[in-house]
């Protein structure tokens, strides 16, 4: 694949051609967009980073099953829940629309997939928009796609 436009830290890709230290099928995330064709990517547990060319990758669409700590999922009644902890087979979610309190029970990945959807990040139109969104987030504003 060619270098995508509108990259942002954390964008995920699947390795389709083995490279030093990275194996076919491995999911990696962009560490930093240095605007090259061979930027650095984090491995799954963020213990190490690797430089790999986009020609050896394909986009990986994140699903609710891939939700990580800090991601927001939306429940059946439209309430938003934050992933507070992620175990090997379960996740701990916050109360609906209250990210500071945890629900008393863990959810399995099957339950997460059945009852929740992953809240998508807003689309970035250009670099100026991305910088503006980052500044607004740092200032505490919540950005919602309409």
Secondary structure as GFF3:
##gff-version 3
##sequence-region A 1 146
A	DSSP	beta_strand	12	15	.	.	.	ID=ss1
A	DSSP	beta_strand	27	32	.	.	.	ID=ss2
A	DSSP	beta_strand	40	42	.	.	.	ID=ss3
A	DSSP	beta_strand	49	51	.	.	.	ID=ss4
A	DSSP	three_ten_helix	54	56	.	.	.	ID=ss5
A	DSSP	beta_strand	57	59	.	.	.	ID=ss6
A	DSSP	three_ten_helix	64	66	.	.	.	ID=ss7
A	DSSP	beta_strand	72	74	.	.	.	ID=ss8
A	DSSP	beta_strand	80	86	.	.	.	ID=ss9
A	DSSP	beta_strand	90	95	.	.	.	ID=ss10
A	DSSP	beta_strand	98	108	.	.	.	ID=ss11
A	DSSP	alpha_helix	109	115	.	.	.	ID=ss12
A	DSSP	beta_strand	117	118	.	.	.	ID=ss13
A	DSSP	alpha_helix	127	138	.	.	.	ID=ss14
###
